[in-house]
Amino acid sequence: MYKGNDSIAISINDESKQVAINSSVQSVIEMYAEVRGVDIQGIAIALNGEVLPRVRWQTVSCLADDKLEIFSVVAGG
């Protein structure tokens, strides 16, 4: 995802990825979704085991060794 000296390692769905230091969760997810062909409108994110509300994606920065889990959101009744 990112190649440079100013990067950190994080995990996305148990895959190790390099991202730029101070990358927001939003920017990381957008890059990941583009590569994977995922619609970000239909996903939820857990950061280190806790659901991260969509309104916080832009303001939360990824830190070294963070674990992001991407889940498909399914409407139910």
Secondary structure as the mmCIF struct_conf table of DSSP 4:
data_model
#
loop_
_struct_conf.conf_type_id
_struct_conf.id
_struct_conf.beg_label_comp_id
_struct_conf.beg_label_asym_id
_struct_conf.beg_label_seq_id
_struct_conf.end_label_comp_id
_struct_conf.end_label_asym_id
_struct_conf.end_label_seq_id
BEND BEND1 GLY A 4 ASP A 6
STRN STRN1 SER A 7 ILE A 12
TURN_TY1_P TURN_TY1_P1 ASN A 13 ASP A 14
STRN STRN2 GLU A 15 ALA A 20
TURN_TY1_P TURN_TY1_P2 ILE A 21 ASN A 22
STRN STRN3 SER A 24 SER A 24
HELX_RH_AL_P HELX_RH_AL_P1 VAL A 25 ARG A 36
TURN_TY1_P TURN_TY1_P3 GLY A 37 GLY A 37
HELX_RH_3T_P HELX_RH_3T_P1 ILE A 40 GLY A 42
STRN STRN4 ILE A 43 LEU A 47
TURN_TY1_P TURN_TY1_P4 ASN A 48 GLY A 49
STRN STRN5 GLU A 50 LEU A 52
HELX_RH_3T_P HELX_RH_3T_P2 ARG A 54 ARG A 56
TURN_TY1_P TURN_TY1_P5 TRP A 57 THR A 59
HELX_LH_PP_P HELX_LH_PP_P1 VAL A 60 VAL A 60
STRN STRN6 SER A 61 SER A 61
HELX_LH_PP_P HELX_LH_PP_P2 CYS A 62 CYS A 62
TURN_TY1_P TURN_TY1_P6 ALA A 64 ASP A 65
STRN STRN7 LYS A 67 SER A 72
#
